[in-house]
Amino acid sequence: MAGGKETTRQRMINIMYLVLLAMLALNVSDTILNAFKNLNDSLETSKSNVNQGIDQLFSAFENSKLKEEPARAQPIYDKAKQAKAIADDLNNYIDNIKKQFTQEGDGIDPETGDLVKRDNMDIAPHIMINGKEGEKLKAKINTTREKLIALLDPADRNVLFSLEAKDPKKGKGNWQESNFGEGTPLTAAMTALTKIQTDTKNAEAEVVKKLFGNMDKAVVNIDKFAAVAVAPTSYVIQGQPYVAEVFLTASDSRSNPDITVGGSKLAVKDGKGTYSGSTGGVGVFKWVGTIRVKQTDGQTKEYRTPEQTYQVAKPSSNVSSDKMNVIYAGIPNPFSVSAAGFPLETVNASASGASMSKTGAGKYNVVADGSKVGSDVTINVSASNGGKTISLGSTKFRVKGIPAPVAKVGGRAGGDIASVQLKSESEIEADLDDFPFDVKFRILRYKLTVIKPRSDAVTIAGSGGSFAGAVKGALNSITPGTRVFFEDIVSQGPDGRQKILPSLAFSVK
């Protein structure tokens, strides 16, 4: 490939060719010979594709530039034709060598599509080394290279053609021996010739493209001026300065620069591109515009805009109840904090009278101790802007205790109960119904009173919420008609405060 920019396919072909040559030193099997045949076919296809591309370049130039601007285009067209003739001369020379290989190799085997004597290791060295054909080919390759480069303008001659015959830097032997020397099967030598032809076509294509590209060298004439004001943001917080740059721009209204954002081309009118940023998601978005303009010397210069930023926010409103600004003590109270015009990552909040921890972008948990019940907690909000911290105000919240739960046994808060069910229960629980938080209470102590028919009342003190020991024994002894009371029930919530719950009364059936 010319210009040192080989395609991935071409690089793989070159690597395969080198690997196959190395494998020849070990064994020349049918597998290796077939691999050379496949590589040769691939090179032939690549050569044909490049040749088609060259023909299309000539056709397009002939039908446009040569007709529109013949005086300027004809000299360029003539040079391109010379490049084609120079490349064809080398290509035809190699074709003659291939004919010798085919003749000496007894022609083409119809079954393999390859040379009959494809594994012969004497024919190629005989022709190329002993017959000095390799030395002649080496000289012709380098001469062709020099002639093609000479067609280019001095500024365009910094090309790196793969079309070049150099002696190996390491090891013994010269270029012709390393490609066609002793031990080289005929099919490998044929593949080497096809590779040189492909390199020739690639070099021709590079020269033709550079020559024809001279017609596209634009002349930029500044003919349009405009006053422009650019502000980093149109959203300003009270007390912060509004800053904008005011300057004069100049452009060529007749030029058609290539303007892209994020790799996508913009529609250009009067030399200006219009960018429409996405607003489908919420957040801060950044972009940079790239403008490429061809100068009078044919070089393309690239200009990049400073990084631009815009913020997309959800349409929102803030509705709050003045009487319901509360924080429940002892549990994490989730808060969402945001500020219009500021990205969430720049907004911070803190609390006085409680602990406040960040759980995500704009998300916090506030925890107030039980001792703070009845007092106020203040949430302070600030944001970073231009390296400065700006206070965005504060809000007060009253600390309330968690409501008292309801004691239950088997999910029941009293009433009639079967003796079997009551005997099967293992604990007394404290449930908090219709509360927005998942709060767990534990039972610290209680008193159990059992009154059996025609028997005196028995009262037992229970510790914790589980039924164990004497309490479990008393419950297991109940019979229909027994009255069971749970009294002086003391519970404790996550705020550490103890509460006495209403008593439970059961009639055993």
Sequence and secondary structure as in RCSB ss.txt:
>XXXX:A:sequence
MAGGKETTRQRMINIMYLVLLAMLALNVSDTILNAFKNLNDSLETSKSNVNQGIDQLFSAFENSKLKEEPARAQP
IYDKAKQAKAIADDLNNYIDNIKKQFTQEGDGIDPETGDLVKRDNMDIAPHIMINGKEGEKLKAKINTTREKLIA
LLDPADRNVLFSLEAKDPKKGKGNWQESNFGEGTPLTAAMTALTKIQTDTKNAEAEVVKKLFGNMDKAVVNIDKF
AAVAVAPTSYVIQGQPYVAEVFLTASDSRSNPDITVGGSKLAVKDGKGTYSGSTGGVGVFKWVGTIRVKQTDGQT
KEYRTPEQTYQVAKPSSNVSSDKMNVIYAGIPNPFSVSAAGFPLETVNASASGASMSKTGAGKYNVVADGSKVGS
DVTINVSASNGGKTISLGSTKFRVKGIPAPVAKVGGRAGGDIASVQLKSESEIEADLDDFPFDVKFRILRYKLTV
IKPRSDAVTIAGSGGSFAGAVKGALNSITPGTRVFFEDIVSQGPDGRQKILPSLAFSVK
>XXXX:A:secstr
 GGG   HHHHHHHHHHHHHHHHHTT   HHHHHHHHHHHHHHHHHHHHHHHHHHHHHHHHHHTHHHHSHHHHHH
HHHHHHHHHHHHHHHHHHHHHHHHHHHHHTTSB TTTSSBTTTT SSHHHIIIIITSHHHHHHHHHHHHHHHHHH
TS GGG     S      SSSSS HHHHHHSTT  HHHHHHHHHHHHHHHHHHHHHHHHHHHHGGG       EE
EEEEE S S   TTS    EEEEEEE TT   EEEETTEE  EETTEE      SS EEEEE EEEEEE TTS E
EEEE   EEEEE         TT  EEETTS EEEE   TTS GGGEEEEEESSEEEEEETTEEEEE  GGGTTS
EEEEEEEEEETTEEEEEEEEEEEEE     EEEBTTB SEEE HHHHHH  B EEE  S SS    EEEEEEEEE
E TTS  EEEEEESSB  HHHHHHHHT  TT EEEEEEEEEE TT  EEEE  EEEEE 
